[in-house]
Amino acid sequence: MRESLKRRVVTAMTMDFTLDVPASVSDDALDTVMPFIESDLQWADSIFSLYKPDSELSRLGRGEASIGDCVPAVAEVLDLCEKYRDETGGAFDARRPDGVIDPTGIVKTWAMERVRWRFPLLGASAWLWGCAGDVSAQGRPDATAPWRVGIADPRGTGATVDAIELGTAVAVATSGTAHSGAHIWDPRRGSAAHHYAQVSVAGGDVVQCDAWATAIMAGGRKVALAAQAEGLHVLTCSAREGKIFAERSPGWPRIAP
């Protein structure tokens, strides 16, 4: 991290969420605002976690509640899931093969976007907000360069397979198997998807990027081309013989090596 930045980390959904801001942002402002951001994220987890039996989504899945019984955020997220199901031609689907409604594919980034209104309270004109491969940004960290983000090696080596500048594209989302195994289903085959080891999508909306990254993992090259037709940038990583092969769409905001 650059010396001209400050970083704060909050934990929710069993994940670390990281906020980088210019060093000019006061510690008092960060100490005041960050607990509210953490509380907002924990609230989202309490509503949408399928690991919590008393969450509204768990109760909905068991038939103990209807969408109308749930807080409005549930209908909002499920409507987004249907939107991206239509946009991706069915490749993004919040309904699992066993019939359980599982909007995990966008809940994290939806929750990230939900708290963004708090960032101006810090007095920050620029920030980088990320969690587990999903990042959104605003402004520039300094006058010399835009925000730069590394794309992790899907093998979990700690290395990166690429690095991008968040300029025209202000968000990037990554979906893959490194941390959760083969957890994404190919809706056409009804089995775990194995098209790619990892997919990153860059664009102007982190939730849209997240949905499309999951959709490309599920649907393969045809969906990757459809994402590009939507104006998104795509990086796919395939694993063969212990090596990673990266393919970038035209316009991928890569930092020149």
MIDOSE-1310 file (N, C-alpha, C; in nm, 2 decimals, decimal comma, always signed):
residues 257
mres	+0,08/-0,12/+0,00/+0,00/+0,00/+0,00/+0,09/+0,12/+0,00; +0,05/+0,23/-0,07/+0,12/+0,35/-0,08/+0,13/+0,42/+0,06; +0,24/+0,49/+0,09/+0,25/+0,56/+0,22/+0,15/+0,67/+0,23; +0,10/+0,72/+0,11/+0,01/+0,83/+0,11/-0,14/+0,79/+0,14
lkrr	-0,16/+0,66/+0,17/-0,29/+0,61/+0,20/-0,31/+0,56/+0,34; -0,43/+0,55/+0,38/-0,47/+0,49/+0,51/-0,56/+0,37/+0,47; -0,55/+0,27/+0,55/-0,64/+0,15/+0,53/-0,71/+0,11/+0,66; -0,84/+0,08/+0,64/-0,91/+0,02/+0,75/-0,98/-0,11/+0,71
vvta	-0,99/-0,20/+0,79/-1,05/-0,33/+0,76/-1,16/-0,36/+0,86; -1,28/-0,41/+0,81/-1,38/-0,45/+0,90/-1,42/-0,59/+0,85; -1,48/-0,67/+0,94/-1,51/-0,81/+0,92/-1,66/-0,83/+0,93; -1,71/-0,90/+0,82/-1,85/-0,94/+0,82/-1,86/-1,05/+0,72
mtmd	-1,96/-1,14/+0,73/-1,99/-1,25/+0,63/-1,86/-1,34/+0,63; -1,79/-1,35/+0,74/-1,67/-1,42/+0,76/-1,56/-1,38/+0,66; -1,56/-1,25/+0,61/-1,47/-1,20/+0,52/-1,42/-1,06/+0,57; -1,30/-1,02/+0,52/-1,25/-0,89/+0,55/-1,28/-0,79/+0,44
ftld	-1,34/-0,68/+0,47/-1,37/-0,57/+0,38/-1,27/-0,46/+0,40; -1,20/-0,41/+0,30/-1,09/-0,32/+0,31/-1,12/-0,19/+0,24; -1,10/-0,08/+0,32/-1,12/+0,05/+0,26/-0,99/+0,13/+0,26; -0,94/+0,17/+0,15/-0,82/+0,26/+0,13/-0,87/+0,40/+0,10
vpas	-0,81/+0,50/+0,17/-0,84/+0,64/+0,15/-0,71/+0,72/+0,16; -0,71/+0,84/+0,10/-0,59/+0,92/+0,11/-0,56/+0,95/+0,26; -0,43/+0,97/+0,28/-0,38/+0,99/+0,42/-0,44/+1,12/+0,48; -0,49/+1,21/+0,40/-0,55/+1,33/+0,45/-0,68/+1,31/+0,53
vsdd	-0,74/+1,19/+0,51/-0,86/+1,16/+0,59/-0,83/+1,14/+0,73; -0,90/+1,20/+0,82/-0,86/+1,20/+0,96/-0,89/+1,07/+1,03; -0,81/+1,03/+1,13/-0,84/+0,91/+1,20/-0,97/+0,92/+1,28; -1,00/+1,03/+1,32/-1,13/+1,05/+1,40/-1,25/+1,02/+1,31
aldt	-1,24/+1,07/+1,18/-1,35/+1,04/+1,09/-1,36/+0,89/+1,06; -1,25/+0,82/+1,04/-1,25/+0,68/+1,02/-1,30/+0,60/+1,14; -1,26/+0,65/+1,26/-1,30/+0,58/+1,38/-1,45/+0,60/+1,40; -1,51/+0,71/+1,35/-1,65/+0,73/+1,37/-1,73/+0,65/+1,27
vmpf	-1,69/+0,65/+1,14/-1,77/+0,60/+1,03/-1,76/+0,45/+1,02; -1,64/+0,39/+1,04/-1,61/+0,25/+1,01/-1,70/+0,16/+1,09; -1,73/+0,18/+1,22/-1,82/+0,09/+1,29/-1,96/+0,08/+1,23; -2,01/+0,19/+1,17/-2,14/+0,19/+1,11/-2,13/+0,11/+0,98
iesd	-2,02/+0,12/+0,91/-2,01/+0,04/+0,79/-2,01/-0,11/+0,83; -1,93/-0,15/+0,93/-1,93/-0,28/+0,97/-2,06/-0,33/+1,02; -2,14/-0,25/+1,09/-2,27/-0,29/+1,14/-2,37/-0,31/+1,02; -2,36/-0,23/+0,92/-2,44/-0,24/+0,80/-2,41/-0,38/+0,73
lqwa	-2,28/-0,41/+0,72/-2,25/-0,54/+0,65/-2,29/-0,66/+0,73; -2,28/-0,65/+0,87/-2,33/-0,76/+0,95/-2,48/-0,77/+0,94; -2,55/-0,66/+0,93/-2,69/-0,67/+0,91/-2,73/-0,74/+0,79; -2,66/-0,71/+0,68/-2,69/-0,78/+0,55/-2,66/-0,93/+0,57
dsif	-2,56/-0,97/+0,64/-2,53/-1,11/+0,67/-2,64/-1,18/+0,75; -2,70/-1,10/+0,84/-2,80/-1,16/+0,93/-2,93/-1,18/+0,85; -2,95/-1,11/+0,74/-3,07/-1,12/+0,65/-3,05/-1,23/+0,55; -2,93/-1,24/+0,49/-2,91/-1,32/+0,37/-2,83/-1,45/+0,39
slyk	-2,77/-1,47/+0,50/-2,69/-1,59/+0,52/-2,77/-1,71/+0,52; -2,73/-1,81/+0,44/-2,80/-1,94/+0,44/-2,73/-2,03/+0,55; -2,63/-1,98/+0,61/-2,57/-2,06/+0,72/-2,63/-2,02/+0,86; -2,71/-1,92/+0,86/-2,78/-1,88/+0,98/-2,92/-1,93/+0,97
pdse	-2,97/-2,02/+1,05/-3,10/-2,08/+1,04/-3,21/-1,98/+1,06; -3,18/-1,87/+1,13/-3,28/-1,77/+1,17/-3,28/-1,65/+1,07; -3,20/-1,66/+0,97/-3,20/-1,54/+0,87/-3,32/-1,54/+0,79; -3,36/-1,43/+0,73/-3,48/-1,42/+0,66/-3,48/-1,51/+0,53
lsrl	-3,36/-1,52/+0,47/-3,35/-1,60/+0,35/-3,36/-1,75/+0,39; -3,31/-1,79/+0,50/-3,32/-1,93/+0,55/-3,47/-1,96/+0,57; -3,54/-1,87/+0,64/-3,68/-1,89/+0,67/-3,76/-1,89/+0,54; -3,72/-1,81/+0,44/-3,79/-1,81/+0,31/-3,77/-1,94/+0,24
grge	-3,65/-2,00/+0,25/-3,62/-2,12/+0,18/-3,69/-2,24/+0,24; -3,72/-2,23/+0,37/-3,79/-2,34/+0,44/-3,94/-2,33/+0,43; -3,99/-2,22/+0,36/-4,13/-2,19/+0,35/-4,20/-2,14/+0,47; -4,12/-2,09/+0,57/-4,17/-2,03/+0,69/-4,20/-1,88/+0,67
asig	-4,17/-1,82/+0,56/-4,19/-1,68/+0,54/-4,21/-1,66/+0,39; -4,29/-1,56/+0,35/-4,30/-1,52/+0,21/-4,21/-1,40/+0,19; -4,19/-1,37/+0,06/-4,11/-1,25/+0,03/-4,17/-1,12/+0,10; -4,31/-1,12/+0,10/-4,38/-1,01/+0,16/-4,36/-1,00/+0,31
dcvp	-4,32/-1,11/+0,37/-4,30/-1,11/+0,52/-4,16/-1,06/+0,55; -4,07/-1,06/+0,45/-3,93/-1,02/+0,47/-3,91/-0,87/+0,46; -3,79/-0,83/+0,51/-3,76/-0,69/+0,49/-3,75/-0,65/+0,34; -3,77/-0,53/+0,30/-3,77/-0,50/+0,16/-3,64/-0,53/+0,09
avae	-3,53/-0,54/+0,16/-3,40/-0,57/+0,09/-3,40/-0,70/+0,03; -3,48/-0,80/+0,08/-3,49/-0,93/+0,02/-3,55/-0,92/-0,12; -3,66/-0,86/-0,13/-3,72/-0,84/-0,26/-3,63/-0,76/-0,36; -3,55/-0,66/-0,31/-3,46/-0,59/-0,39/-3,35/-0,68/-0,45
vldl	-3,29/-0,76/-0,36/-3,18/-0,85/-0,41/-3,24/-0,95/-0,50; -3,35/-1,01/-0,47/-3,41/-1,11/-0,56/-3,45/-1,05/-0,70; -3,50/-0,93/-0,70/-3,53/-0,86/-0,82/-3,40/-0,84/-0,90; -3,29/-0,81/-0,84/-3,16/-0,79/-0,91/-3,12/-0,92/-0,97
ceky	-3,14/-1,03/-0,89/-3,10/-1,17/-0,94/-3,18/-1,20/-1,07; -3,30/-1,16/-1,07/-3,38/-1,19/-1,19/-3,34/-1,10/-1,31; -3,30/-0,98/-1,27/-3,25/-0,88/-1,38/-3,12/-0,94/-1,44; -3,03/-0,99/-1,36/-2,91/-1,05/-1,42/-2,93/-1,18/-1,48
rdet	-3,03/-1,26/-1,43/-3,06/-1,38/-1,50/-3,11/-1,35/-1,64; -3,19/-1,25/-1,66/-3,23/-1,21/-1,79/-3,12/-1,16/-1,88; -3,04/-1,07/-1,81/-2,93/-1,00/-1,89/-2,82/-1,10/-1,94; -2,80/-1,21/-1,86/-2,70/-1,31/-1,89/-2,75/-1,43/-1,97
ggaf	-2,88/-1,42/-2,01/-2,94/-1,53/-2,08/-2,95/-1,66/-2,00; -2,97/-1,64/-1,87/-2,99/-1,76/-1,78/-2,86/-1,81/-1,72; -2,75/-1,76/-1,76/-2,62/-1,81/-1,70/-2,60/-1,78/-1,55; -2,65/-1,66/-1,51/-2,66/-1,62/-1,37/-2,79/-1,66/-1,32
darr	-2,80/-1,75/-1,22/-2,93/-1,80/-1,17/-2,91/-1,82/-1,02; -3,00/-1,75/-0,95/-3,00/-1,75/-0,80/-3,06/-1,88/-0,74; -3,12/-1,96/-0,83/-3,19/-2,08/-0,78/-3,09/-2,20/-0,80; -3,06/-2,26/-0,70/-2,97/-2,38/-0,70/-3,04/-2,50/-0,77
pdgv	-2,96/-2,60/-0,81/-3,02/-2,72/-0,87/-3,12/-2,79/-0,77; -3,10/-2,77/-0,64/-3,19/-2,83/-0,54/-3,31/-2,75/-0,51; -3,32/-2,64/-0,59/-3,44/-2,55/-0,57/-3,43/-2,44/-0,47; -3,32/-2,44/-0,39/-3,30/-2,34/-0,29/-3,27/-2,20/-0,35
idpt	-3,33/-2,10/-0,31/-3,30/-1,96/-0,36/-3,17/-1,92/-0,29; -3,06/-1,89/-0,37/-2,93/-1,86/-0,31/-2,87/-1,74/-0,39; -2,89/-1,62/-0,34/-2,84/-1,50/-0,41/-2,70/-1,46/-0,38; -2,62/-1,56/-0,33/-2,49/-1,54/-0,28/-2,40/-1,47/-0,39
givk	-2,43/-1,50/-0,52/-2,35/-1,45/-0,63/-2,34/-1,30/-0,63; -2,44/-1,23/-0,57/-2,43/-1,08/-0,57/-2,45/-1,02/-0,43; -2,49/-1,09/-0,33/-2,52/-1,04/-0,20/-2,40/-0,95/-0,14; -2,28/-1,01/-0,16/-2,16/-0,94/-0,10/-2,15/-0,80/-0,17
twam	-2,15/-0,80/-0,30/-2,13/-0,67/-0,37/-2,25/-0,58/-0,35; -2,37/-0,63/-0,34/-2,48/-0,55/-0,31/-2,46/-0,48/-0,18; -2,42/-0,56/-0,08/-2,39/-0,50/+0,06/-2,28/-0,40/+0,05; -2,18/-0,42/-0,03/-2,07/-0,32/-0,05/-2,13/-0,19/-0,10
ervr	-2,21/-0,20/-0,20/-2,27/-0,08/-0,26/-2,36/-0,01/-0,17; -2,43/-0,09/-0,09/-2,53/-0,03/+0,01/-2,47/+0,06/+0,11; -2,34/+0,04/+0,14/-2,27/+0,13/+0,24/-2,20/+0,25/+0,18; -2,19/+0,25/+0,05/-2,10/+0,36/-0,02/-2,15/+0,50/+0,02
wrfp	-2,28/+0,52/+0,05/-2,32/+0,65/+0,08/-2,25/+0,71/+0,20; -2,19/+0,62/+0,29/-2,12/+0,67/+0,40/-1,98/+0,73/+0,37; -1,92/+0,69/+0,26/-1,79/+0,73/+0,24/-1,77/+0,88/+0,23; -1,86/+0,96/+0,17/-1,84/+1,11/+0,17/-1,84/+1,17/+0,31
llga	-1,90/+1,09/+0,41/-1,89/+1,14/+0,55/-1,75/+1,15/+0,60; -1,66/+1,07/+0,54/-1,52/+1,07/+0,57/-1,44/+1,20/+0,53; -1,51/+1,27/+0,43/-1,44/+1,38/+0,37/-1,34/+1,34/+0,27; -1,36/+1,22/+0,21/-1,27/+1,16/+0,12/-1,32/+1,19/-0,03
sawl	-1,23/+1,23/-0,11/-1,27/+1,25/-0,25/-1,23/+1,13/-0,33; -1,15/+1,04/-0,27/-1,11/+0,92/-0,34/-1,11/+0,80/-0,24; -1,14/+0,68/-0,29/-1,14/+0,56/-0,21/-1,14/+0,44/-0,29; -1,09/+0,33/-0,23/-1,09/+0,20/-0,29/-1,15/+0,10/-0,19
wgca	-1,25/+0,04/-0,23/-1,34/-0,04/-0,14/-1,34/-0,19/-0,19; -1,30/-0,28/-0,12/-1,29/-0,42/-0,17/-1,31/-0,53/-0,07; -1,34/-0,65/-0,13/-1,35/-0,77/-0,05/-1,33/-0,89/-0,14; -1,24/-0,97/-0,11/-1,23/-1,11/-0,17/-1,24/-1,10/-0,33
gdvs	-1,16/-1,01/-0,38/-1,15/-1,00/-0,53/-1,25/-0,91/-0,60; -1,34/-0,85/-0,52/-1,44/-0,76/-0,57/-1,41/-0,62/-0,52; -1,39/-0,52/-0,61/-1,34/-0,39/-0,58/-1,42/-0,28/-0,66; -1,45/-0,17/-0,59/-1,49/-0,05/-0,66/-1,41/+0,07/-0,61
aqgr	-1,40/+0,17/-0,70/-1,32/+0,28/-0,67/-1,38/+0,41/-0,71; -1,33/+0,52/-0,65/-1,37/+0,66/-0,69/-1,24/+0,74/-0,68; -1,23/+0,83/-0,78/-1,12/+0,93/-0,78/-0,99/+0,87/-0,80; -0,88/+0,94/-0,76/-0,74/+0,90/-0,77/-0,68/+0,90/-0,63
pdat	-0,59/+0,81/-0,60/-0,53/+0,82/-0,47/-0,43/+0,93/-0,46; -0,38/+0,98/-0,57/-0,29/+1,10/-0,57/-0,29/+1,15/-0,72; -0,22/+1,25/-0,74/-0,22/+1,32/-0,87/-0,15/+1,24/-0,98; -0,07/+1,14/-0,95/+0,02/+1,08/-1,05/-0,04/+0,96/-1,11
apwr	-0,13/+0,89/-1,05/-0,18/+0,76/-1,11/-0,31/+0,72/-1,05; -0,39/+0,64/-1,13/-0,52/+0,59/-1,08/-0,50/+0,48/-0,98; -0,61/+0,43/-0,93/-0,60/+0,31/-0,84/-0,55/+0,19/-0,92; -0,47/+0,11/-0,87/-0,42/-0,01/-0,93/-0,46/-0,13/-0,85
vgia	-0,51/-0,24/-0,91/-0,56/-0,36/-0,84/-0,49/-0,48/-0,91; -0,45/-0,57/-0,83/-0,39/-0,70/-0,87/-0,50/-0,80/-0,88; -0,49/-0,89/-0,98/-0,58/-1,01/-1,00/-0,51/-1,13/-0,95; -0,56/-1,19/-0,85/-0,49/-1,30/-0,78/-0,48/-1,43/-0,87
dprg	-0,37/-1,50/-0,86/-0,36/-1,63/-0,92/-0,46/-1,73/-0,87; -0,54/-1,79/-0,95/-0,65/-1,87/-0,90/-0,60/-2,00/-0,83; -0,47/-2,03/-0,84/-0,42/-2,15/-0,77/-0,39/-2,12/-0,62; -0,41/-1,99/-0,58/-0,39/-1,95/-0,44/-0,25/-1,95/-0,40
tgat	-0,16/-1,91/-0,50/-0,02/-1,91/-0,47/+0,03/-1,78/-0,40; -0,06/-1,68/-0,40/-0,02/-1,55/-0,34/+0,03/-1,46/-0,45; +0,05/-1,51/-0,57/+0,10/-1,43/-0,68/-0,02/-1,37/-0,75; +0,01/-1,28/-0,85/-0,10/-1,22/-0,93/-0,08/-1,27/-1,08
vdai	-0,19/-1,27/-1,15/-0,19/-1,31/-1,29/-0,20/-1,18/-1,38; -0,24/-1,07/-1,32/-0,25/-0,95/-1,39/-0,27/-0,83/-1,29; -0,26/-0,71/-1,34/-0,29/-0,59/-1,27/-0,35/-0,49/-1,36; -0,45/-0,42/-1,30/-0,53/-0,33/-1,38/-0,54/-0,19/-1,32
elgt	-0,56/-0,09/-1,40/-0,59/+0,04/-1,35/-0,74/+0,07/-1,35; -0,79/+0,12/-1,24/-0,93/+0,16/-1,24/-0,94/+0,30/-1,27; -0,97/+0,32/-1,40/-0,99/+0,46/-1,45/-1,13/+0,47/-1,52; -1,14/+0,43/-1,65/-1,27/+0,43/-1,71/-1,35/+0,32/-1,65
avav	-1,30/+0,20/-1,63/-1,36/+0,10/-1,55/-1,34/+0,13/-1,40; -1,44/+0,14/-1,32/-1,42/+0,18/-1,18/-1,46/+0,06/-1,09; -1,48/-0,05/-1,14/-1,51/-0,17/-1,06/-1,46/-0,30/-1,13; -1,42/-0,39/-1,05/-1,38/-0,52/-1,10/-1,42/-0,63/-1,00
atsg	-1,47/-0,74/-1,05/-1,52/-0,85/-0,97/-1,46/-0,98/-1,02; -1,42/-1,07/-0,93/-1,36/-1,19/-0,97/-1,43/-1,31/-0,91; -1,46/-1,41/-0,99/-1,52/-1,54/-0,94/-1,43/-1,65/-0,98; -1,42/-1,75/-0,89/-1,33/-1,86/-0,92/-1,34/-1,97/-0,82
tahs	-1,25/-2,07/-0,83/-1,26/-2,19/-0,75/-1,15/-2,20/-0,65; -1,06/-2,10/-0,64/-0,94/-2,11/-0,55/-0,98/-2,13/-0,40; -1,08/-2,05/-0,36/-1,11/-2,05/-0,21/-1,23/-2,14/-0,18; -1,32/-2,16/-0,27/-1,45/-2,23/-0,24/-1,47/-2,36/-0,32
gahi	-1,37/-2,40/-0,40/-1,39/-2,51/-0,49/-1,49/-2,49/-0,60; -1,53/-2,60/-0,66/-1,63/-2,59/-0,77/-1,77/-2,57/-0,72; -1,80/-2,45/-0,68/-1,92/-2,41/-0,62/-2,02/-2,35/-0,71; -1,99/-2,33/-0,84/-2,07/-2,26/-0,94/-2,13/-2,37/-1,03
wdpr	-2,26/-2,36/-1,05/-2,32/-2,46/-1,14/-2,35/-2,41/-1,28; -2,33/-2,50/-1,37/-2,36/-2,48/-1,51/-2,51/-2,51/-1,53; -2,60/-2,41/-1,54/-2,74/-2,43/-1,55/-2,79/-2,52/-1,66; -2,71/-2,52/-1,77/-2,75/-2,60/-1,89/-2,72/-2,75/-1,86
rgsa	-2,62/-2,78/-1,78/-2,58/-2,92/-1,76/-2,63/-2,97/-1,63; -2,66/-2,88/-1,53/-2,71/-2,92/-1,40/-2,60/-2,98/-1,32; -2,47/-2,94/-1,34/-2,36/-2,99/-1,27/-2,26/-2,88/-1,25; -2,16/-2,91/-1,17/-2,06/-2,80/-1,14/-1,99/-2,76/-1,27
ahhy	-1,97/-2,63/-1,28/-1,91/-2,57/-1,40/-1,76/-2,58/-1,40; -1,70/-2,61/-1,51/-1,55/-2,63/-1,52/-1,50/-2,56/-1,64; -1,56/-2,45/-1,69/-1,52/-2,38/-1,81/-1,39/-2,31/-1,78; -1,37/-2,24/-1,66/-1,26/-2,17/-1,63/-1,22/-2,19/-1,48
aqvs	-1,09/-2,16/-1,45/-1,05/-2,16/-1,31/-1,09/-2,03/-1,24; -1,09/-1,92/-1,32/-1,12/-1,79/-1,26/-1,17/-1,70/-1,37; -1,26/-1,60/-1,34/-1,30/-1,50/-1,43/-1,30/-1,37/-1,36; -1,25/-1,26/-1,42/-1,26/-1,13/-1,37/-1,33/-1,04/-1,47
vagg	-1,42/-0,95/-1,42/-1,50/-0,86/-1,51/-1,48/-0,72/-1,46; -1,44/-0,63/-1,55/-1,43/-0,49/-1,51/-1,53/-0,41/-1,58; -1,58/-0,30/-1,51/-1,68/-0,22/-1,57/-1,72/-0,10/-1,48; -1,84/-0,05/-1,49/-1,88/+0,06/-1,41/-1,96/+0,04/-1,29
dvvq	-2,00/-0,09/-1,26/-2,09/-0,13/-1,15/-2,04/-0,26/-1,10; -2,00/-0,26/-0,97/-1,94/-0,38/-0,91/-2,04/-0,50/-0,90; -2,17/-0,46/-0,88/-2,27/-0,57/-0,87/-2,29/-0,64/-1,01; -2,30/-0,55/-1,11/-2,31/-0,61/-1,25/-2,18/-0,69/-1,28
cdaw	-2,06/-0,64/-1,25/-1,94/-0,72/-1,27/-1,94/-0,85/-1,20; -1,99/-0,85/-1,08/-2,00/-0,97/-1,00/-2,09/-1,07/-1,06; -2,21/-1,03/-1,10/-2,31/-1,12/-1,16/-2,25/-1,18/-1,29; -2,19/-1,10/-1,37/-2,13/-1,15/-1,50/-2,01/-1,24/-1,48
atai	-1,93/-1,21/-1,38/-1,82/-1,30/-1,35/-1,87/-1,44/-1,31; -1,97/-1,44/-1,23/-2,03/-1,57/-1,20/-2,09/-1,64/-1,32; -2,16/-1,56/-1,40/-2,23/-1,61/-1,52/-2,13/-1,67/-1,62; -2,02/-1,61/-1,63/-1,91/-1,66/-1,73/-1,85/-1,79/-1,67
magg	-1,83/-1,79/-1,54/-1,79/-1,92/-1,48/-1,88/-2,03/-1,51; -2,01/-2,00/-1,50/-2,12/-2,10/-1,52/-2,14/-2,13/-1,67; -2,13/-2,03/-1,76/-2,17/-2,06/-1,90/-2,06/-2,06/-2,00; -1,93/-2,02/-1,96/-1,82/-2,03/-2,05/-1,81/-1,92/-2,15
rkva	-1,74/-1,95/-2,26/-1,70/-1,86/-2,36/-1,81/-1,78/-2,42; -1,92/-1,85/-2,45/-2,04/-1,78/-2,51/-2,09/-1,66/-2,42; -2,09/-1,69/-2,29/-2,13/-1,58/-2,20/-2,02/-1,47/-2,19; -1,90/-1,51/-2,20/-1,79/-1,41/-2,20/-1,80/-1,31/-2,31
laaq	-1,84/-1,36/-2,43/-1,86/-1,28/-2,54/-1,98/-1,19/-2,53; -2,09/-1,24/-2,46/-2,21/-1,16/-2,43/-2,18/-1,05/-2,34; -2,09/-1,08/-2,24/-2,05/-0,97/-2,15/-1,98/-0,86/-2,22; -1,89/-0,89/-2,31/-1,82/-0,79/-2,39/-1,92/-0,71/-2,47
aegl	-2,03/-0,77/-2,52/-2,13/-0,70/-2,60/-2,21/-0,61/-2,51; -2,21/-0,63/-2,38/-2,27/-0,54/-2,28/-2,18/-0,42/-2,24; -2,05/-0,42/-2,30/-1,96/-0,31/-2,27/-1,87/-0,34/-2,16; -1,86/-0,47/-2,11/-1,78/-0,51/-2,00/-1,64/-0,56/-2,05
hvlt	-1,54/-0,56/-1,97/-1,41/-0,61/-2,00/-1,39/-0,74/-1,92; -1,33/-0,84/-1,99/-1,33/-0,98/-1,93/-1,19/-1,03/-1,94; -1,15/-1,09/-1,82/-1,02/-1,17/-1,81/-1,06/-1,31/-1,77; -1,03/-1,41/-1,85/-1,06/-1,55/-1,81/-0,92/-1,62/-1,79
csar	-0,92/-1,71/-1,69/-0,80/-1,79/-1,66/-0,84/-1,93/-1,66; -0,76/-2,01/-1,74/-0,78/-2,15/-1,75/-0,65/-2,22/-1,69; -0,67/-2,33/-1,63/-0,56/-2,41/-1,57/-0,53/-2,54/-1,65; -0,41/-2,55/-1,70/-0,38/-2,67/-1,77/-0,23/-2,71/-1,74
egki	-0,22/-2,83/-1,70/-0,08/-2,89/-1,68/-0,01/-2,81/-1,57; -0,08/-2,76/-1,47/-0,02/-2,69/-1,36/+0,01/-2,54/-1,40; -0,03/-2,49/-1,51/+0,00/-2,36/-1,55/-0,14/-2,28/-1,57; -0,13/-2,15/-1,56/-0,25/-2,06/-1,58/-0,23/-1,99/-1,71
faer	-0,34/-2,00/-1,79/-0,34/-1,93/-1,92/-0,45/-1,82/-1,92; -0,41/-1,70/-1,93/-0,50/-1,58/-1,92/-0,54/-1,53/-2,06; -0,67/-1,50/-2,08/-0,72/-1,45/-2,21/-0,79/-1,32/-2,17; -0,75/-1,21/-2,24/-0,81/-1,08/-2,21/-0,89/-1,03/-2,33
spgw	-1,00/-0,97/-2,30/-1,09/-0,91/-2,40/-1,02/-0,78/-2,45; -1,05/-0,73/-2,57/-1,01/-0,60/-2,62/-1,05/-0,49/-2,52; -0,96/-0,41/-2,48/-0,99/-0,30/-2,39/-0,97/-0,33/-2,24; -0,93/-0,46/-2,21/-0,91/-0,49/-2,07/-0,80/-0,39/-2,02
pria	-0,84/-0,33/-1,90/-0,75/-0,21/-1,85/-0,63/-0,26/-1,78; -0,54/-0,33/-1,86/-0,42/-0,39/-1,80/-0,31/-0,28/-1,79; -0,23/-0,30/-1,68/-0,11/-0,22/-1,67/+0,00/-0,28/-1,75; +0,06/-0,21/-1,83/+0,16/-0,26/-1,92/+0,28/-0,32/-1,84
p	+0,32/-0,45/-1,87/+0,42/-0,51/-1,79/+0,56/-0,44/-1,81
